[in-house]
Amino acid sequence: MTSGSRLDDLAVLGGAPEFTEVLHVGRPNVGDRRALFERLEQVLDRRWLTNDGPQVREFEARIQDLLGVRHCVATSSGTAGIQVAVRALGITGEVVVPSWTFVATAHALRWLNIDPVFCDVAPDTHNVDVASMEAAIGSRVSAILAVHLWGRPAPIVALEELAARRGIHLILDAAHAFGCSYRGRMVGGFGDAEVFSFHATKFVNSVEGGAVTTNDDALADELRLARNFGFTDYDATGAVGTNAKMNEFSAAMGNTSLDGLTSVVAENRRCHEDYRGALSALPGLRVLEYAGNESFNFQYTVVEVDPAATGISRDDLYAVLWAENVRARRYFRPGCHRLEPYRSELAHAAVMLPNTEHLSDTVLCLPTGPSVTTDAARRVCAVIELAIAHGPELSDRLTHDASRMASLAVGTQR
């Protein structure tokens, strides 16, 4: 798109897509292939493919050093990490969790027959609203689980004070926050435990994988038991456990990904600033900032769309971008409390969470990472600018086209 582009140039209205190669949110970073293959060769030569091998131990040690924590326990996924932490802490009954999060946060609890109790988030940060979380604490609640959304740390001091005052556990879902800091300390050493995801879509990834970090020596011992069937020796168990171990191939990818951490963060930041510079002046768009002197990974560029000012809804803008092969995402629509099985099975899921409801209708995440060049970001912004410049007309045409297609579909069924 250029300054001379017309509305009909948009692909959603019949024009040619701006991009021939699809842009994704969270396109995997593969790192240095030669370094990865060297590590994989070592794994194959040793024939030590899993069960706490050298690659896993290296991965854990490097994370401990980076985050300044006493213990890192690598797991097969972030979801498994939450479940292992919950079991190791002896959590039962109910856990309060923000509804505005990836559904795996809630599913990890429900899988263990623990009911998530949903609370609201703050509209400016998208992180948990501590007052809403406290109001949701009932007699069956044994823990609170907060999320560092978009890599912006949750209000940790207030959460730690709340957990201590109510005598319950605090777990922090740090899936978005690897490499981020809070008041000068790296995320990873707060609460009872913090849980990271190294899924392929994360800027540091192990293809599939996660980790639990803690400064509690006794808890770390329980975590290691829980992730490995409860084994205390070759043929002895000391507790009920599961198979949540990270394998050597995943750890090799994780170590290779850690090698490139600094350069990927720099590319993420460049991409975020490219977007922010072009979008901040457009009416009705709010680009969430990474404020203060903290460390951030800049993994997500998050935009809120105000249809009253843009003349076009978030969902219509989403459709426009997808037609251009820009796979923007509507995270985390519609909020966990509106998803099954929670909305049907949990009576308290019907609670009103106005900020979550609002964000579900307005948030859009744009493609980021090294694969999104400055030129690509500029072109994405040009599409958005064109759509907003003709917001009301574009919205009317999309509504008309949708109605016409619906009428045609009904006609073919008769």
Secondary structure, DSSP 8 states (H G I E B T S, - for coil): --TT--GGGSGGGT---S-SS-EETT------HHHHHHHHHHHHHHT--SSS-HHHHHHHHHHHHHHT-SEEEEES-HHHHHHHHHHHHT--SEEEEESSS-THHHHHHHTTT-EEEEE-B-TTT-SB-HHHHHHT--TTEEEEEEE-GGG----HHHHHHHHHHHT-EEEEE-TT-TT-EETTEETTSSSSEEEEE--TTSSS--SS-EEEEES-HHHHHHHHHHHBTTEEETTEESS---B----HHHHHHHHHHHHTHHHHHHHHHHHHHHHHHHHTTSTTEEE----SS-------EEEEE-HHHHSS-HHHHHHHHHHTTEE-B-TTTT-GGGSTTHHHH-GGGG---HHHHHHHHHEEEE--STTS-HHHHHHHHHHHHHHHHTHHHHHHHHHHHHHHHHHHHHHHH-
